[in-house]
Amino acid sequence: MKTSLTRRAMLAAALASAAPLALAQADYPNKPIRLLVGYSAGGGVDALARMLAARLPAVLGQQVVVENRPGATGMIAADLVSRSAPDGYTLLMGESGLLIAPHLQARSPIDPLTALTPVAGTFVAPLLIVANNNLPATNPKELIALLKKNPGRYSYATSGVGTVHHLGFELMKARTGTFVVHVPYRGASQIVPDVIGGQVPIGVVSAAAGLAQARGGKLRAIALMSSGKLAGAEDVPAMADALPGFDVAPRLMLLAPNGTPAAVVARIDEAVRTVLASADLAQAAAAQGALPAYMAPAQLGPEMKRESADWARIIKAQHISAQ
């Protein structure tokens, strides 16, 4: 009898504690949502995060406030989100750098694959291989042939060691058996002028950073590193034309603290899916050199694991170090 009463008391206590949580989930959201970005204001990831944040209130009924917490390839913001309450009010606009950093950093604060919950895929940001106008190559096949014929003669610039720009070109090198020297820069704002001026013959930059100069004839757009067609770059060939299946582009994704209730994740996911489907957002994203790329959480989780494993293999095969 005593045991039965104890069990009933425990059950009543569990139900009492679960009731407020269930009510909170059903009422979600009932206050503003924080969206952390691991990069500085004004950059590509920040611009896309703000683009999404500006449109989500129309669906969710609450303001979405972007907060910039730059540093450590987005890991500072990711760590903050991972330690936040798993209630759907603190989210992260993550990108592929999060899946690369743990393989390069000696001590990573978190494992994004276990500390964060996939909510929705949001955008991809196509990368562009550009070249000085004097480089004797105009398309992917000619570029590969040139690099094969001249091992070590040419160099290429990216926005830093361990970026998708860097690892994507290293993947191309691995698949073609070419040897090209990597020159890390601080960003496209320095790379593009140096490619135009001939200080470095080849660069890997965001499509947004390179297309305008290519259209103006100041440099040459050799190839898009991803397979999807981008508005304004319809005539730029894809690297996949020379290397079937080649598809590299930074992926942006919405993430939440591990343990966020499934009902809350589903509510945010549905809102993101609705916003990304609008023609207005597609046009705004294209102006930033990006493409809406919705992905449901059930797809995003396995895709993040696959991408992380792919980057780990490239880093190991090409002996890449952050030092």
N, C-alpha and C positions, 0 to 999 in steps of 0.2 A: 504493500500500500504506500509506504513511504517512498519507494523507488518510483512508483507511478506518479506520485505528486511532484517529485523532483523533476521528472521528465516533462511533465506538463508545464511546470514553472519555466524550465529551460526553453521549451517551445514557445511559450507566451513571450518570453524576453526576446527571442530571435525574431518573432513576428513583429514585435513592437519596434525593434531597431531597424527592421527592413522596411517598415511602412514609410518613414520619412524619406528613405532613399528612393523607393519606388515612386513616391509622389514627386520628388525632385526631378527624377528622370522624365516623368510624364509632363512636367511643367517646363522642361528644358526647351530653349534657354529663357531665363527670367532676369538676366542681367547681362551687361556687356561682356564680350569675349575678347581675350588677349590673343593676338597672333604674333609670336616671336619670329624674328628673322635674324639669322646668324651672320648677316653681312651689313655693310654700311648703307645708310639712306642714299638713294639716288642710283644705286647699282641695278643690274638686271633682275636679280632675285627679289630685291625690295620693290621694284616697279611692278612686277607681276603679283607679288603678295598684296600690294595696295590696290591693284586692279580687282583682285578677287574680293578683298575686304570691303571695297566700296559697293559691291553688288550683293553681297550676302545678306545684309540687313533687310533687303526687300523680301527675302524668302524666310529668313529666320526671325525677323521682327526685333532683333537686338543689334546694337552697334558692334562692329568688329574693329578693335583698335590694334594697329600695327606697332610693335616695339622692336627697335633694332638693338641687338646684343652681339656685335661683331667680334670675331676672333676665333683662332684655332680651326679654320675651315668649317665654321658653323657649329663646332662642338660645344662652345660655351653656351650658346642658346639651347642646343639639344640637351645639355646637362641640366639646365634650369627647368626646362619643360619636363624632363624625366622625373624631377624631384617635386613637381607641382602636384596638387590634388588631382586625382583622376576623375574629374567631374565634367570635363568638356569645356571648361572656361579658360583653359590655357592650352593653346595649340602651337604647333611649330610648322613653319613653311620650310621643309627640308629640301635638300637637293642632293644630287649624286655624290658630291664631295663628302657627305656624311658616311657614305658606304665605302669610300676610299681611305679616309683618314685613319681608321683603326688599323689598317694594314701598313701604314707608314709611321705612325706615332709610336714611340717606345712605350708610352703610358697613356692610353686613351681613357678619358673619364668614364665613358659608358660604351656599351655595345648597342648601337641603334637598333639592331635586329631584335634585341630582347628587352631593352629599356623603353621602347616606344611602340605604340600601337598604330598600325596603318589605318588611315581614315579615308583618303582618296588620292588618286593620282590627279594632278592638275594641269601641268604644262610640260612640253619639251622645248628646249632652246637650241635649235640647230647650229652646228659649228661649220665654219667655212675655212677652207684652205686657200690662202691668198698668196700671190707671188709678185715679185718685182716684174715690171713689163719686159725686162731684158732676159728673164729666165726662159730658156728654150723649151718650154712646155706649156700647153694650153688646156690640157684636160687630164683626167686621172691616169689614163694609160701612158700618155707621154711623160707625165711626172714620174711614174714608177720606172719607166724605161731609162729616163735620165739619171735617176738616183742609183739604179742598178749599175749603170755604165760608169758612174763616178763615185765610188764608195768613199765617204769621208770628205768629199769636196764641198758639199753644201751643208748649211745649217738651217734650223727652223726655230722660230720663237713662239713661246706660249706665255700665258699669264702666270706660270709658276709650276714648280715641281709637284707632281701628284694631282694636278687638275685633270678634269676630263679631257681638256684640250691636249695636254701632255700625253696622257695614257692612250688616248685615241690615236695619236700619231705613232706612238710606240707600238700599238697593235698593228697599224699598217706596216711599220718596219718589220715586225715579226712575221707577218704573213707574206711579205715580199722578199725578205732576206736582204734588205737594204741597210746601209749605215749612214745615218744623218746625225749631225751634232745638235743637241738640244741647247737652246739659249733661253733660260727663264727670264721673263720680264715681270714688271709689276702689274701690267694690264694692257688692254688693247689700245688705250690712248697713247702709249709709247710704241707699241708694236707697229701699228699701221703707218705712222710717219717713217719709221725705220725701214719698213718694207718698200715704201714708195721711194725713199732715198737710196736704197740699195745697201744699207748697213747690214741687213740680214735679208737673204733672198726669199725666204718662205716664212709664212706666219699662220698660226691657227687662232682664229678669233671668232667671236659670235657673229652670226649672220648680220645682225643689226649694225655691228661695228665695221664690217667690211663691204657690204653691198653698195652703200652710197659712193664710196671711193672707186669701186669697180665700175659702177655705172658712169662715173665721171671720167673713166679712162686712166685714173692715176695708178691703179694696180690691176692685177688680173685675178679673177675669181676662178680658181682651178677646179674645186669640187666641194660639194656639200658632203659632210661626213655622215649624215643620216639619210634615210631612204624617203621620208615624207617630203612632199613638195611644199615649198614656202612661197607665199605671195610675194612677188617682186623678184623671185629667183627661179622662175620656171625654166629658164634657159641654162641654168648652171647644172652641169652634170653631177651625178652622185658618185661617190667613191665606189659604191656597189656596182657601177658599170664595169669597173676593172676588177673588183674583188667581190664576187657574188656573196650576198649575205652580210656585207659590212654595214653596220648600223650603229653609230656612236653619237649620242647627244646627251647633254645634261638633262636629267629628269627632275621635275619639281613635284613634291608630294606633301600632302597635309598629314601631320602626325600628331598623336596625343600621348599623354603618359600611359604607361602600361597599367592595365587594370581599369581603364575607362569603360563604363558599362556599354554593352552592345547596343542598347536602345539609343544611347546618346551618339555613339559612332554612326549608327544608321541615320539619325536625324541630320547630322552634319553632312554625311555622304550624299544624302538625297539633295540637300541644298546646293552642294558643290556641283553635282551632276546637272541640276537645273540651270545654274548660272553659266557653266561651261558650254551648255548647248545653245546659248544665245548668239545670234549673228553679231550683235554689238560687241560682245567680248572677243569674238574671233578677230574682228577688225582691229580692236585695240591691241590684242596680243601680237598680231602681225606687224603692227607699227613698232613693236619692241623686238621683232625678230624671233617670235615664239609662236607655238601652236598649242591650242587647247588639246589636252590629252587625258581625258577622264579615264580613271581606272578604279573599279570598285575595290573595297578593302580585301575581299577574298582573293582578288587577282594581284593586288599590290604587294601583299606580304610575300608570296612566293617570288614575285618579280624582283623585289629588293634583295632577297637571298641569292637569287641567280646573279644579279648584277654585282653584288658584293664578291661573290666567288670568282666572277670573271675578272674583276679588277685585281683581286689577289693573285690570280694566275699571271696576269700581265706584269705586275710588279715583280713577281718572283722570276719570271722568264727573262725579263729585260734588266734584272738586277738594279731596280730603281730604289734609291734611298732618299729620305727627306733631308739628310745631312748635306 
